[in-house]
């Protein structure tokens, strides 16, 4: 088996410094908030994988059902030599694209991109075992900052799946898409997964499941702050809240304090007071409509070439080119 190539695009100490900065800003703000990326330590990633298998959580199933139907069409349109996956994680759905590109005879390289080097390299090595002869370059990077995209001998297909783009606020989305466009050249492609606006009860159930897995996942950010910053959060002192914001058309996950309390966060020199029933936002998950996806892509310099949904119209997958 060929050796795994690893490219590290993050400065030394980037994640620790980023967490400290985000915690200081978010816990000092009014209202309080934390970026959703801090939900995903090893335990958080395990919990999210469990969430994707829950009956209430439709996005993963819906997106996979689209890929099962259109992966061959994507491969034929793009003729991609290199498949890049942003926020690759376990790279489970990626196999549908890898199989289609290999069947089309164009695939030479897979480039998974993620911030967790251990999870990234584990997934990369599994795929190298499953796809003999496939060159794999694992890129340790934050897709909002220090995004690294290796050069390719032919067209690159950048896949950003799972509606992860919905976790970015509108200005962040615009900046991300514009930055990605600058790194792509004519002949490259973007495959983007976007969760769609739908009935509010369906949306809320997906983010507040009956088994309480999402609640445990949400509270995991408190464990991250305790472990990394020496904070004194007691997860039992907070309730998980999922709320639909109809104006912004996004789901917000929040943590609601059960009592008046003060939490120490010594490694950033902070003492944080929460009033009873005060809420801290931990995630935004935007839901989209086709025209909004098309408009945001166009504003960043992309032209949408194809748009697909699952049979129930719950999830959208778009294929675009640099304009």
C-alpha positions in Angstrom: 0.0 0.0 0.0 1.3 3.5 -0.8 2.2 5.7 2.1 -0.4 8.2 3.3 0.5 11.8 2.6 -0.4 14.3 5.3 -0.4 18.1 4.8 -0.7 20.2 7.9 -2.1 23.7 7.1 -2.8 24.8 10.7 -0.3 26.9 12.6 1.2 25.3 15.8 -1.3 25.6 18.6 -4.1 26.9 16.3 -7.0 24.9 17.8 -6.1 25.8 21.4 -5.8 29.5 20.6 -9.0 29.4 18.5 -10.9 27.8 21.4 -9.7 30.3 23.9 -10.6 33.2 21.6 -14.0 31.8 20.8 -14.8 31.0 24.4 -13.7 34.5 25.6 -15.7 36.3 23.0 -18.8 34.1 23.2 -19.1 33.7 26.9 -18.6 37.5 27.4 -21.2 38.4 24.8 -24.9 39.1 25.4 -26.5 36.9 24.4 -23.9 34.2 24.9 -22.9 31.9 22.1 -20.3 29.4 21.1 -19.4 28.2 17.6 -20.7 24.7 16.8 -17.2 23.3 15.8 -16.4 23.0 19.6 -19.1 20.3 19.9 -16.9 17.9 17.9 -14.2 16.5 20.1 -13.8 12.7 20.0 -16.9 12.1 22.2 -18.9 14.7 20.3 -18.0 13.1 17.0 -19.1 9.7 18.3 -22.4 11.2 19.4 -23.0 12.9 16.1 -22.4 9.6 14.2 -25.1 8.1 16.5 -27.4 11.0 15.7 -27.1 10.4 12.0 -28.5 6.9 12.6 -31.6 8.1 14.5 -35.0 7.8 13.0 -35.7 11.5 13.5 -32.5 12.7 11.9 -33.4 12.6 8.2 -30.5 14.7 6.5 -27.9 11.9 6.3 -30.4 9.4 4.8 -31.8 11.9 2.4 -28.4 13.0 1.2 -27.2 9.5 0.8 -30.3 8.6 -1.2 -29.6 11.4 -3.7 -26.0 10.4 -4.0 -27.0 6.8 -4.7 -29.0 8.0 -7.7 -26.8 10.8 -9.1 -23.2 9.8 -8.3 -22.7 8.4 -11.8 -24.1 11.6 -13.3 -21.7 13.7 -11.1 -18.8 11.6 -12.2 -19.7 11.8 -15.9 -20.1 15.6 -15.7 -17.0 16.4 -13.7 -14.5 13.8 -15.0 -12.7 14.6 -11.8 -9.2 13.3 -11.3 -9.1 14.4 -7.6 -12.0 14.2 -5.1 -11.7 16.7 -2.2 -14.0 16.4 0.7 -14.3 19.2 3.2 -15.1 18.2 6.8 -14.6 14.6 5.8 -15.0 13.0 9.2 -15.5 9.3 8.7 -15.9 9.8 4.9 -18.8 7.3 4.8 -20.9 8.9 1.9 -17.7 9.6 0.0 -17.5 5.9 -1.1 -20.5 6.5 -3.5 -18.5 9.3 -5.2 -15.2 7.3 -5.2 -17.0 4.3 -6.7 -18.6 6.4 -9.4 -15.4 8.3 -10.3 -13.4 5.0 -10.4 -16.1 3.4 -12.6 -15.8 6.5 -14.9 -12.0 5.8 -15.1 -10.9 9.3 -14.0 -10.2 9.0 -10.3 -6.5 9.2 -9.2 -6.5 11.0 -5.8 -8.7 11.5 -2.8 -8.1 14.5 -0.5 -10.0 14.5 2.8 -9.9 17.8 4.7 -10.6 18.0 8.5 -9.3 19.6 11.7 -8.9 16.4 13.6 -5.7 14.7 12.4 -6.3 11.4 14.2 -9.8 11.0 12.8 -8.7 12.2 9.4 -5.8 9.7 9.1 -7.8 6.8 10.4 -10.5 7.4 7.8 -7.9 7.9 5.1 -6.1 4.6 5.9 -9.4 2.7 5.8 -10.1 4.1 2.4 -6.6 3.3 1.1 -7.3 -0.3 2.1 -10.6 -0.4 0.3 -9.3 1.4 -2.9 -5.9 -0.1 -3.8 -3.8 2.2 -5.9 -5.7 5.3 -4.9 -3.4 8.2 -3.8 -4.7 9.8 -0.6 -3.5 13.2 0.8 -5.0 14.0 4.1 -5.1 17.8 4.7 -5.3 18.9 8.4 -7.1 22.3 8.0 -9.9 24.4 9.2 -12.2 25.0 6.2 -12.9 28.6 7.3 -9.2 29.4 7.9 -6.0 28.1 6.4 -7.9 25.9 3.9 -5.4 24.0 1.8 -6.3 22.4 -1.6 -3.5 20.5 -3.2 -3.0 21.0 -6.9 -4.2 18.3 -9.3 -3.3 17.0 -12.7 -6.9 17.3 -13.8 -10.3 18.6 -12.7 -11.0 18.6 -8.9 -14.4 17.9 -7.4 -14.8 19.6 -4.0 -17.5 17.9 -2.0 -19.0 19.8 1.0 -21.7 17.5 2.2 -24.1 17.0 5.2 -25.3 20.7 5.0 -22.3 21.6 7.2 -22.4 25.0 5.4 -25.7 25.6 7.3 -23.7 25.9 10.5 -22.1 29.1 9.2 -23.8 32.4 9.7 -24.7 34.3 6.4 -21.6 36.5 6.4 -19.4 33.4 7.2 -21.0 31.5 4.4 -20.4 34.3 1.9 -16.7 34.6 3.0 -16.2 30.8 2.9 -17.7 30.4 -0.6 -15.8 33.4 -1.9 -12.5 32.1 -0.4 -13.2 28.7 -1.9 -13.9 30.2 -5.3 -10.5 31.9 -5.2 -8.8 28.6 -4.7 -10.6 26.8 -7.6 -9.8 27.1 -11.3 -11.9 26.6 -14.4 -12.6 22.9 -14.8 -13.0 22.4 -11.1 -16.5 21.6 -9.5 -18.3 22.1 -6.2 -20.8 19.5 -4.9 -22.7 21.1 -2.1 -25.2 19.5 0.3 -27.9 21.8 1.8 -30.8 20.9 4.1 -34.1 22.4 2.9 -36.9 24.3 4.6 -39.7 22.0 5.6 -42.4 21.4 8.3 -41.3 22.8 11.6 -42.2 19.6 13.6 -39.9 17.5 11.4 -37.1 20.0 11.8 -37.4 20.2 15.6 -37.6 16.5 16.0 -34.3 16.1 14.1 -32.6 18.4 16.7 -34.4 17.1 19.8 -34.7 13.4 19.5 -36.8 11.3 21.9 -33.7 9.3 23.1 -31.9 12.5 24.1 -28.8 11.8 22.0 -28.8 15.4 20.6 -29.2 16.8 24.1 -26.1 14.9 25.2 -24.3 16.0 22.1 -25.2 19.7 22.7 -24.0 19.5 26.3 -20.7 18.0 25.2 -19.5 21.5 24.4 -19.5 22.1 28.2 -17.3 19.0 28.7 -14.9 20.5 26.0 -14.7 23.7 28.0 -14.1 21.8 31.2 -11.4 19.6 29.7 -9.6 22.2 27.7 -10.1 25.4 29.7 -10.5 24.1 33.2 -14.1 25.3 33.4 -16.5 24.3 36.1 -19.7 23.7 34.1 -22.1 21.0 35.4 -24.0 19.7 32.4 -26.9 18.8 34.7 -27.4 22.5 35.4 -28.4 23.1 31.7 -31.3 21.9 29.5 -31.0 21.3 25.7 -33.2 23.6 23.6 -34.0 23.4 19.9 -35.8 26.4 18.4 -36.9 27.3 14.9 -36.1 30.9 13.9 -38.7 31.6 11.1 -37.2 34.9 10.0 -33.7 33.5 9.5 -35.0 30.1 8.5 -32.6 28.2 10.7 -32.7 25.9 13.7 -30.9 27.1 16.8 -29.5 24.7 19.4 -29.2 26.3 22.8 -28.3 25.4 26.4 -30.7 26.9 29.0 -29.4 27.4 32.6 -31.7 25.8 35.2 -30.6 28.2 37.9 -28.7 31.3 38.7 -25.1 30.2 38.6 -21.5 31.4 38.1 -19.0 29.3 36.2 -15.2 29.7 36.4 -13.2 29.4 33.2 -9.7 29.8 34.7 -7.6 29.3 31.5 -9.0 32.4 30.0 -9.4 34.3 33.3 -13.1 34.4 33.1 -16.0 34.1 35.6 -19.3 33.7 33.8 -22.7 34.4 35.4 -25.9 32.7 34.1 -29.3 33.8 35.2 -32.0 31.1 35.6 -33.5 30.4 32.2 -30.8 32.3 30.4 -29.9 30.6 27.1 -26.5 30.2 25.3 -26.6 29.5 21.6 -24.3 26.6 20.6 -25.3 25.9 16.9 -27.1 27.4 14.0 -28.3 25.1 11.3 -29.6 27.1 8.3 -32.2 25.5 6.0 -32.3 26.5 2.4 -34.4 26.9 -0.7 -33.1 26.3 -4.2 -33.2 29.9 -5.2 -31.3 30.9 -2.1 -28.6 28.3 -2.7 -28.3 29.5 -6.3 -28.1 33.2 -5.3 -25.4 32.6 -2.6 -23.3 30.5 -5.0 -23.7 33.2 -7.7 -22.6 36.0 -5.3 -19.4 34.0 -4.6 -18.7 33.4 -8.3 -20.2 30.0 -8.9 -22.7 28.9 -11.5 -25.0 26.1 -10.6 -25.2 23.4 -13.3 -27.4 20.8 -11.6 -29.8 20.6 -8.6 -31.2 17.4 -7.2 -33.4 16.5 -4.2 -34.5 13.3 -2.6 -37.9 11.9 -3.3 -39.5 13.7 -0.3 -37.8 17.0 -1.1 -36.1 17.2 2.2 -32.5 17.8 1.1 -30.8 19.4 -1.8 -27.6 18.6 -3.6 -26.1 21.1 -6.1 -23.3 20.8 -8.6 -21.6 24.1 -9.6 -18.6 25.5 -11.5 -16.4 28.5 -11.0 -18.1 31.2 -13.1 
